[in-house]
Amino acid sequence: MQASPTAAMRTQAAAGAEAPAVAPSAAGSAATDAQPNTAYLSPHMRSVAAAEQEFAAVEAPLFGRVSGQLAAAREQARVAELKTGEAVQEARVWARVKAGAEAEKEEARHIIQQAHVELDRSERLAGLASDLQHQLSNNGSGMPGRQAASNETAIPTPGLAGRAGGSLPTSPRSPAGRGGLQQRAARLARQAADLEEETKRVEAQACYLHREAAQLGELARQKKIRADALELEAVQLEQVADELEQGVAAALEEAQRQYQEAEEKQREAGQLDWRVAQLKSEARRDADLLSRRSQQLTADAEKKMAGSAALAQRAFEKAGESFQAKKAALMEAPQAQRLAGELERVQRGRAAAELHASQLIGQAHGKVAHASRLEHSAERSAQHVRRVLADAAQARTQEEEALEHAQRAGEAASSLAGERMAEQWLALTRTPEWRTLAARFPDTIRQLSAAAAAGEGGEGSGAEGVGSGNDSGGVGGG
């Protein structure tokens, strides 16, 4: 009879213990889902949460600045590439203008040299014509005297005849004397005719030389006018070339400045990478700390669960004791009420312990998940900084390739300028004026051809030396 009430009390106590154990767990899980980080926070967890918020508040603007600097660096690299292309185009234009100026200068030098040669020749021809005219005037004035002298010598005197050969004097009326005089007169007539023919030939040559000297003087004047115009144009082209060189130098300075700015950006990116690595290490350290804290909280929760189980066992024992006491306290109502209140307090304490343990477990899981999220965020930040460094290195490589391309374009422009000068020289040698000058002045044309060949072999430097030497030689000859 006594065993059945005791078994019933044990069954009721077990049901009462199981029901509160399930209910607080459900309530704790609902509270954890609703507010996982604010249901309960210890001082250490509050400091960790504050550190996380401070980290997010500090690093978010930093990553924003990094992305803005990366965009600015890309824009600067694009602008530098555009400016490098413009500099290359200007260098090509400058090379073409410089080649044209060199060709015009060479042509002007040749024209000036030819003008000097023609002036020297005209001066020599004018001097020769004046000498011939003087000789003609002397011959014209001296012919009657020489004829009279020959006529006088045609009549020998006895003294002269005696001194000459010691022969007997002859009379002009003798046949021998008349024959000698006739032969002498015929010889003098032939000499006079020869002198007259030579005089006419010299006069014709003098007239031809005079006309040729006049033509050469006119041609020299025209060549001088053209040479002056070419010199003026060459000066203007040199001014344009100087302006283009200044523009190219300014563009190169701008490219160098942008290259230095890119290097500065790369150094800043390196510093940011170091900062990200430091933050990543701090995040890992915080994650390890949070993991150890979660393990500690889990161990504390397990201890509290064990304590709650002990409390449940104690409550069960006290329930048995209360059942035994109820039989003795049927007549003592106050003692029964006290025992019921104690049992209710024990049940509430167990429910509170289970709720607190479930909250601690939920907070530990949330901290572990947050630590993993922080680690993933740090890895993403490191990847972003590596991409920034890769973009900066790519921009630097593009700038170096643009500078090498500009240098190669300048070298190609120089080679094209030499080829163009050679083509212009060949075109000049095919002109009718050149053939006319070659027919008139073969020695000068051979010297110019040799100078042109030397200029082609020395990439333009030898041509200038030969041209200046020919100029000085022409002036010295004059």
C-alpha positions as CSV (number, residue, x, y, z in Angstrom):
1,M,0.0,0.0,0.0
2,Q,2.9,2.4,0.7
3,A,4.9,1.5,-2.4
4,S,2.3,2.7,-4.9
5,P,2.1,6.3,-3.5
6,T,5.9,6.5,-3.5
7,A,6.1,5.3,-7.1
8,A,3.4,7.8,-8.1
9,M,5.3,10.7,-6.4
10,R,8.5,9.6,-8.2
11,T,6.6,9.6,-11.6
12,Q,5.2,13.1,-11.0
13,A,8.6,14.5,-9.9
14,A,10.2,13.0,-13.0
15,A,7.5,14.5,-15.3
16,G,7.8,17.9,-13.5
17,A,11.6,17.8,-13.9
18,E,11.4,16.9,-17.6
19,A,8.7,19.5,-18.5
20,P,10.6,22.5,-17.2
21,A,13.8,21.2,-18.8
22,V,12.2,21.2,-22.2
23,A,10.4,24.5,-21.8
24,P,13.4,26.6,-20.8
25,S,15.4,25.1,-23.6
26,A,12.8,26.2,-26.2
27,A,12.5,29.6,-24.6
28,G,16.3,30.0,-24.5
29,S,16.6,29.0,-28.2
30,A,13.9,31.5,-29.1
31,A,15.6,34.2,-27.2
32,T,18.9,33.3,-28.8
33,D,17.4,33.5,-32.3
34,A,15.8,36.8,-31.6
35,Q,18.8,38.5,-29.9
36,P,21.9,36.3,-30.3
37,N,24.5,38.9,-29.1
38,T,22.5,41.0,-26.6
39,A,20.7,38.3,-24.5
40,Y,23.7,38.1,-22.2
41,L,27.2,39.7,-22.6
42,S,30.0,39.3,-20.1
43,P,32.5,42.3,-19.8
44,H,35.1,40.4,-21.9
45,M,32.5,39.8,-24.6
46,R,31.4,43.4,-24.5
47,S,35.1,44.5,-25.0
48,V,35.4,42.1,-27.9
49,A,32.2,43.4,-29.5
50,A,33.4,47.0,-29.1
51,A,36.8,46.0,-30.7
52,E,35.0,44.5,-33.6
53,Q,32.8,47.6,-34.1
54,E,35.9,49.8,-33.9
55,F,37.7,47.6,-36.4
56,A,34.8,47.8,-38.9
57,A,34.5,51.6,-38.4
58,V,38.3,52.1,-39.0
59,E,38.8,49.7,-41.8
60,A,35.8,50.5,-43.9
61,P,37.0,54.1,-44.8
62,L,40.5,52.6,-45.3
63,F,39.2,50.2,-47.9
64,G,37.2,53.0,-49.5
65,R,40.3,55.1,-49.8
66,V,42.2,52.2,-51.2
67,S,39.5,51.6,-53.9
68,G,39.4,55.4,-54.7
69,Q,43.2,55.5,-55.0
70,L,43.2,52.5,-57.2
71,A,40.6,54.1,-59.5
72,A,42.7,57.3,-59.5
73,A,45.8,55.3,-60.3
74,R,44.0,53.6,-63.2
75,E,42.9,56.9,-64.5
76,Q,46.4,58.4,-64.3
77,A,47.8,55.4,-66.1
78,R,45.2,55.8,-68.9
79,V,46.0,59.6,-69.1
80,A,49.7,58.8,-69.2
81,E,49.2,56.3,-72.0
82,L,47.2,58.8,-74.0
83,K,49.9,61.5,-73.4
84,T,52.6,59.0,-74.4
85,G,50.7,58.3,-77.6
86,E,50.5,62.0,-78.3
87,A,54.2,62.4,-77.6
88,V,55.0,59.6,-80.0
89,Q,52.8,61.3,-82.7
90,E,54.6,64.6,-82.1
91,A,57.9,62.9,-82.3
92,R,57.0,61.3,-85.6
93,V,55.8,64.7,-86.9
94,W,59.0,66.3,-85.6
95,A,61.1,63.7,-87.3
96,R,59.3,64.3,-90.6
97,V,59.7,68.1,-90.3
98,K,63.4,67.6,-89.3
99,A,64.0,65.4,-92.3
100,G,62.4,67.9,-94.6
101,A,64.5,70.7,-93.0
102,E,67.7,68.7,-93.4
103,A,66.8,68.0,-97.1
104,E,66.1,71.7,-97.7
105,K,69.3,72.7,-95.9
106,E,71.3,70.2,-98.0
107,E,69.7,71.5,-101.2
108,A,70.3,75.1,-100.2
109,R,74.0,74.2,-99.4
110,H,74.4,72.6,-102.8
111,I,72.7,75.6,-104.5
112,I,74.9,78.1,-102.7
113,Q,78.0,76.0,-103.6
114,Q,77.0,76.0,-107.2
115,A,76.3,79.7,-107.1
116,H,79.8,80.3,-105.7
117,V,81.4,78.1,-108.4
118,E,79.4,79.8,-111.1
119,L,80.3,83.3,-109.8
120,D,84.0,82.3,-109.8
121,R,83.7,81.0,-113.3
122,S,81.9,84.1,-114.5
123,E,84.6,86.3,-112.9
124,R,87.3,84.3,-114.6
125,L,85.5,84.5,-117.9
126,A,85.0,88.2,-117.5
127,G,88.7,88.6,-116.8
128,L,89.6,86.5,-119.8
129,A,87.2,88.5,-122.0
130,S,88.8,91.8,-120.7
131,D,92.3,90.4,-121.4
132,L,91.2,89.3,-124.9
133,Q,89.7,92.7,-125.6
134,H,92.9,94.4,-124.4
135,Q,94.9,92.1,-126.7
136,L,92.6,92.9,-129.6
137,S,93.0,96.6,-128.9
138,N,96.7,96.2,-128.7
139,N,96.8,94.2,-132.0
140,G,94.6,96.7,-133.8
141,S,96.8,99.6,-132.8
142,G,100.1,97.8,-133.5
143,M,99.3,96.4,-137.0
144,P,100.1,99.5,-139.1
145,G,103.4,100.1,-137.4
146,R,104.4,96.5,-137.9
147,Q,103.4,96.6,-141.6
148,A,105.4,99.8,-142.0
149,A,108.3,98.2,-140.3
150,S,108.1,95.2,-142.5
151,N,107.9,97.5,-145.6
152,E,110.9,99.4,-144.4
153,T,112.8,96.2,-143.7
154,A,111.8,95.0,-147.2
155,I,114.3,97.5,-148.7
156,P,117.7,96.5,-147.5
157,T,120.4,99.0,-147.0
158,P,124.0,98.5,-148.2
159,G,125.3,98.6,-144.7
160,L,122.9,96.1,-143.4
161,A,123.4,93.8,-146.4
162,G,127.2,94.0,-145.9
163,R,126.8,93.3,-142.2
164,A,124.3,90.5,-142.8
165,G,126.1,88.4,-145.4
166,G,128.8,90.5,-146.9
167,S,127.1,90.3,-150.3
168,L,127.0,93.0,-152.9
169,P,124.2,95.5,-152.7
170,T,121.3,95.0,-155.0
171,S,119.2,97.6,-156.6
172,P,115.5,97.6,-156.2
173,R,115.2,97.7,-160.0
174,S,117.1,94.4,-160.4
175,P,115.2,91.2,-160.9
176,A,116.6,89.6,-157.8
177,G,115.7,92.5,-155.6
178,R,112.1,92.7,-157.0
179,G,111.6,88.9,-156.4
180,G,112.7,89.1,-152.8
181,L,110.5,92.1,-152.1
182,Q,107.5,90.3,-153.7
183,Q,108.1,87.2,-151.5
184,R,108.5,89.4,-148.4
185,A,105.3,91.3,-149.2
186,A,103.4,88.0,-149.9
187,R,104.6,86.6,-146.6
188,L,103.6,89.8,-144.7
189,A,100.2,89.7,-146.4
190,R,99.7,86.2,-145.3
191,Q,100.7,87.1,-141.8
192,A,98.3,90.0,-141.8
193,A,95.5,87.8,-143.0
194,D,96.3,85.2,-140.3
195,L,96.3,88.0,-137.7
196,E,93.0,89.3,-139.0
197,E,91.4,85.8,-138.8
198,E,92.8,85.3,-135.3
199,T,91.4,88.7,-134.3
200,K,88.0,87.8,-135.6
201,R,88.1,84.4,-133.9
202,V,89.2,86.0,-130.6
203,E,86.5,88.7,-130.9
204,A,83.8,86.0,-131.5
205,Q,85.1,84.0,-128.5
206,A,85.1,87.1,-126.4
207,C,81.5,87.9,-127.4
208,Y,80.5,84.3,-126.6
209,L,82.3,84.4,-123.3
210,H,80.7,87.8,-122.5
211,R,77.2,86.5,-123.2
212,E,77.9,83.3,-121.2
213,A,79.2,85.4,-118.3
214,A,76.0,87.5,-118.4
215,Q,73.9,84.4,-118.4
216,L,75.9,82.8,-115.6
217,G,75.6,86.1,-113.6
218,E,71.8,86.1,-114.0
219,L,71.7,82.4,-113.0
220,A,73.9,83.0,-110.0
221,R,71.6,85.9,-108.9
222,Q,68.5,83.7,-109.2
223,K,70.3,80.9,-107.3
224,K,71.3,83.4,-104.6
225,I,67.7,84.6,-104.2
226,R,66.5,81.0,-104.0
227,A,69.3,80.1,-101.5
228,D,68.3,83.1,-99.3
229,A,64.6,81.9,-99.4
230,L,65.7,78.4,-98.6
231,E,67.9,79.6,-95.7
232,L,64.9,81.6,-94.3
233,E,62.7,78.6,-94.6
234,A,65.3,76.4,-93.0
235,V,65.5,78.9,-90.1
236,Q,61.7,78.7,-89.7
237,L,61.8,74.9,-89.8
238,E,64.5,74.8,-87.2
239,Q,62.3,77.0,-85.0
240,V,59.4,74.7,-85.5
241,A,61.7,71.7,-84.7
242,D,62.9,73.4,-81.5
243,E,59.2,74.0,-80.4
244,L,58.4,70.3,-81.1
245,E,61.5,69.2,-79.2
246,Q,60.4,71.4,-76.3
247,G,56.9,69.8,-76.5
248,V,58.4,66.3,-76.5
249,A,60.6,67.2,-73.5
250,A,57.6,68.5,-71.6
251,A,55.6,65.3,-72.5
252,L,58.5,63.2,-71.3
253,E,58.8,65.2,-68.0
254,E,55.0,64.7,-67.5
255,A,55.4,60.9,-68.1
256,Q,58.3,60.8,-65.7
257,R,56.2,62.6,-63.1
258,Q,53.3,60.3,-63.5
259,Y,55.7,57.3,-63.3
260,Q,57.0,58.7,-60.0
261,E,53.4,59.1,-58.8
262,A,52.7,55.5,-59.8
263,E,55.7,54.4,-57.8
264,E,54.4,56.4,-54.8
265,K,51.0,54.7,-55.2
266,Q,52.7,51.3,-55.3
267,R,54.6,52.1,-52.1
268,E,51.3,53.2,-50.5
269,A,49.8,49.9,-51.7
270,G,52.6,48.0,-50.1
271,Q,52.0,49.8,-46.8
272,L,48.3,49.0,-47.1
273,D,49.2,45.3,-47.8
274,W,51.3,45.4,-44.6
275,R,48.5,46.9,-42.7
276,V,46.1,44.3,-44.1
277,A,48.4,41.6,-43.1
278,Q,48.7,43.1,-39.6
279,L,44.9,43.3,-39.3
280,K,44.6,39.8,-40.6
281,S,47.0,38.6,-37.9
282,E,45.0,40.5,-35.3
283,A,41.8,39.0,-36.6
284,R,43.2,35.6,-36.4
285,R,44.4,36.3,-32.8
286,D,41.0,37.6,-31.9
287,A,39.4,34.5,-33.6
288,D,41.7,32.2,-31.5
289,L,40.8,34.2,-28.4
290,L,37.1,33.9,-29.2
291,S,37.5,30.2,-29.9
292,R,39.2,29.6,-26.6
293,R,36.5,31.7,-24.9
294,S,33.8,29.8,-26.6
295,Q,35.4,26.5,-25.5
296,Q,35.6,27.9,-22.0
297,L,32.0,29.0,-22.1
298,T,31.0,25.5,-23.5
299,A,32.9,23.9,-20.6
300,D,31.1,26.2,-18.1
301,A,27.8,25.4,-19.7
302,E,28.5,21.7,-19.4
303,K,29.4,22.2,-15.8
304,K,26.2,24.1,-15.2
305,M,24.2,21.4,-17.0
306,A,25.8,18.8,-14.7
307,G,25.0,21.1,-11.8
308,S,21.4,21.4,-13.0
309,A,21.2,17.6,-13.2
310,A,22.5,17.3,-9.7
311,L,19.9,19.9,-8.7
312,A,17.3,17.8,-10.4
313,Q,18.4,14.7,-8.6
314,R,18.4,16.6,-5.3
315,A,15.0,18.0,-6.1
316,F,13.8,14.4,-6.8
317,E,15.2,13.3,-3.5
318,K,13.6,16.3,-1.8
319,A,10.3,15.4,-3.5
320,G,10.6,11.9,-1.9
321,E,11.4,13.5,1.4
322,S,8.5,15.8,1.0
323,F,6.2,12.9,0.2
324,Q,7.4,11.2,3.3
325,A,7.0,14.4,5.2
326,K,3.5,15.0,3.8
327,K,2.3,11.9,5.6
328,A,3.7,13.2,8.9
329,A,2.5,16.7,8.2
330,L,-1.1,16.0,7.5
331,M,-1.8,17.9,10.6
332,E,0.9,20.6,10.0
333,A,-0.2,22.8,7.2
334,P,2.5,25.6,7.5
335,Q,5.3,23.0,7.2
336,A,3.6,21.6,4.0
337,Q,3.3,25.1,2.5
338,R,7.0,25.7,3.2
339,L,8.1,22.5,1.6
340,A,5.9,23.3,-1.5
341,G,7.5,26.7,-1.8
342,E,11.0,25.2,-1.5
343,L,10.2,22.7,-4.3
344,E,8.9,25.5,-6.5
345,R,12.1,27.6,-5.9
346,V,14.3,24.6,-6.8
347,Q,12.4,24.1,-10.1
348,R,12.7,27.8,-11.0
349,G,16.4,27.7,-10.3
350,R,16.9,24.7,-12.5
351,A,14.9,26.4,-15.3
352,A,17.0,29.5,-15.0
353,A,20.3,27.5,-15.1
354,E,19.2,25.7,-18.2
355,L,18.2,29.0,-19.9
356,H,21.5,30.6,-19.0
357,A,23.5,27.6,-20.3
358,S,21.6,27.6,-23.6
359,Q,22.2,31.3,-24.0
360,L,25.9,30.9,-23.3
361,I,26.1,28.1,-25.9
362,G,24.3,30.2,-28.5
363,Q,26.7,33.2,-27.8
364,A,29.7,30.9,-28.2
365,H,28.5,29.6,-31.5
366,G,27.8,33.2,-32.7
367,K,31.3,34.3,-31.7
368,V,32.9,31.4,-33.5
369,A,30.8,32.3,-36.6
370,H,31.7,36.0,-36.3
371,A,35.4,35.1,-36.0
372,S,35.2,33.0,-39.2
373,R,33.5,35.9,-40.9
374,L,36.3,38.3,-39.8
375,E,38.9,35.9,-41.1
376,H,37.1,35.6,-44.5
377,S,36.8,39.4,-44.6
378,A,40.6,39.8,-43.9
379,E,41.3,37.3,-46.7
380,R,39.1,39.2,-49.1
381,S,40.9,42.5,-48.1
382,A,44.2,40.9,-48.7
383,Q,43.1,39.7,-52.2
384,H,41.8,43.2,-53.0
385,V,45.1,44.7,-52.0
386,R,47.0,42.1,-54.1
387,R,44.8,43.0,-57.1
388,V,45.6,46.7,-56.5
389,L,49.3,45.9,-56.5
390,A,48.9,43.8,-59.7
391,D,47.1,46.7,-61.4
392,A,49.8,49.2,-60.3
393,A,52.5,46.8,-61.6
394,Q,50.6,46.5,-64.9
395,A,50.3,50.3,-65.2
396,R,54.0,50.6,-64.6
397,T,54.7,48.0,-67.2
398,Q,52.5,49.8,-69.7
399,E,54.3,53.1,-69.0
400,E,57.7,51.4,-69.6
401,E,56.4,49.8,-72.8
402,A,55.1,53.3,-74.0
403,L,58.5,54.8,-73.3
404,E,60.3,52.0,-75.2
405,H,57.8,52.5,-78.1
406,A,58.6,56.2,-78.2
407,Q,62.3,55.5,-78.3
408,R,61.9,53.0,-81.1
409,A,59.7,55.5,-83.0
410,G,62.4,58.1,-82.7
411,E,65.0,55.7,-84.0
412,A,62.8,54.7,-86.9
413,A,62.1,58.4,-87.6
414,S,65.9,59.0,-87.8
415,S,66.4,56.1,-90.2
416,L,63.5,57.3,-92.3
417,A,65.1,60.8,-92.4
418,G,68.3,59.3,-93.8
419,E,66.4,57.3,-96.4
420,R,64.4,60.4,-97.4
421,M,67.6,62.4,-97.9
422,A,69.0,59.7,-100.1
423,E,65.8,59.6,-102.2
424,Q,65.9,63.4,-102.6
425,W,69.5,63.2,-103.7
426,L,68.6,60.6,-106.3
427,A,65.6,62.7,-107.5
428,L,67.9,65.7,-107.8
429,T,70.4,63.9,-109.9
430,R,67.6,62.9,-112.3
431,T,66.5,66.5,-113.0
432,P,67.3,68.3,-116.3
433,E,69.0,71.2,-114.4
434,W,71.3,68.7,-112.8
435,R,72.3,67.2,-116.2
436,T,72.9,70.7,-117.6
437,L,75.1,71.5,-114.6
438,A,76.9,68.2,-114.9
439,A,77.6,68.9,-118.6
440,R,79.0,72.3,-117.8
441,F,80.8,71.6,-114.5
442,P,81.8,67.9,-114.4
443,D,84.5,68.3,-111.7
444,T,82.1,70.1,-109.3
445,I,79.4,67.4,-109.9
446,R,81.9,64.6,-109.1
447,Q,82.8,66.4,-105.9
448,L,79.2,66.7,-104.9
449,S,78.5,63.1,-105.7
450,A,81.4,62.0,-103.6
451,A,80.2,64.3,-100.7
452,A,76.7,62.8,-101.0
453,A,78.1,59.2,-100.9
454,A,80.2,60.1,-97.8
455,G,77.1,61.7,-96.2
456,E,75.0,58.5,-96.7
457,G,77.8,56.4,-95.2
458,G,78.1,58.6,-92.1
459,E,74.3,59.0,-91.5
460,G,74.2,62.7,-92.4
461,S,77.2,64.0,-90.4
462,G,79.7,63.5,-93.2
463,A,77.5,65.3,-95.7
464,E,77.5,68.5,-93.6
465,G,81.3,68.3,-93.3
466,V,81.8,67.9,-97.1
467,G,79.3,70.7,-97.8
468,S,81.1,73.1,-95.6
469,G,84.5,72.1,-97.1
470,N,83.1,72.7,-100.6
471,D,81.8,76.1,-99.6
472,S,85.2,77.1,-98.2
473,G,86.9,75.7,-101.2
474,G,84.7,77.6,-103.6
475,V,85.3,80.9,-101.8
476,G,89.0,80.3,-101.7
477,G,89.1,79.6,-105.5
478,G,87.3,82.8,-106.2
